[in-house]
Amino acid sequence: MEFSKEVKNAVIIAVATITLYVLLKPKKNSLSKPMKATKDELSQKQNARTILDAYLNAVDAKESSTALQKLNAIFADEYSMKVYKTKSGSYVARTLDGKDVLVAK
């Protein structure tokens, strides 16, 4: 059974189009899905905000470094976080494991 030239060209174009579509369509992966914060992460961020505010208020009030260290000891006991000053001059709330939770500029 012979096909006309037009039918052969149409089949070739259809196969090429389908092949290109399959090769170029976006792949679905876990990175494309929005991540939802867990309740623990939200609570940790709120706690980080609280301790950063308290620490920055103490810095603004020109508290001594000893007072700031005591404040950090309290934060470590109550929230398992401490506040550190970075080299750039900003402050970061960090877990005792070393994970940065929130940065204040």
N, C-alpha and C positions, 0 to 999 in steps of 0.2 A: 504494500500500500504506500503510495507516494503522497507526500504532503507538498502543498504549494510553498513557494518561497516566502510568502507573507506569513504563513502559519509557522514555519520554521523560525523566522525572525521573532515572531511574537512569543514563542516558547522560550527562545534564548533570552529575550529581554525579561520575561517573567522569572526565569530561573536566576538570572543575574540580580534582579531586584530583590528577590527573596533572600538570596545569599548575602547581599550587602546589608539588608535589614537585620538578619540574624547576627552578622559579625559586628555591626555598628550600634546596635541597640544598647542602651545603658544597662549595665549589670546591676542587679539588686544585691546589696550587701548590708551588713550591719552598720556600716559607717554612714549610710544615707538615712538611717532612721534617727529621729531626734531622741536624745537621751533624756530620761526623766530622772530627776533627783529623788532619792529615797528620803524618807522622813528623818533618818539618821543624818544624812548629809545636810538637810535643811536645818536641823537642830544644831549641827556642828557649825554651820555658817552663822547662825544667829548667835551662838555662844562666842564665836570668833569676833563678831561685830561688837558684842558687849565688852569683851576684854580689851579689844583695840580702843574702843571709846574711853574706857576707864584708864587705860595706860596713857593714851594721848592727853587726857585731862590732867593726869599727874605730871606728864612732861611739860605741858603748858603752865602748870602751877609751879614749875621749877623745883619739883621734888628731888631729893638727893638720890644718887645712884643706889644707895643702900635701901631706900624706900621703894625704888623701882624693882630691886631684886626681891624684896619681900612681897611686893605685889605679884611678881611673876611666880613666886613660890605658892601663893594662894591660888593663882590661876592654874598652876600645875596640879594642885590637889583637887580643886573643884571641877575643872574643865578638861584636864589632861592636855592643856595647851600652854604655850608661853608666847610672849611678844618679843621679837628681835628687831633691831635696827639694821637695815641692809647697808651695803657700801654706798648705795646711791642716796641714802638718807631717808628712804621710806621705811615704814614699819610693817612687819608681817606677823600674823598670828599663825603659829606653827604647832602641829601636834608634837607630842613627846617622841614620836617615831620619826619626826623630821619632815612630815608632809605639810607643805604650805596650804593653808585653808583660805586666808583672806589677806590682801595687801592694802595698806592705806598709804596714800601718797602724801 
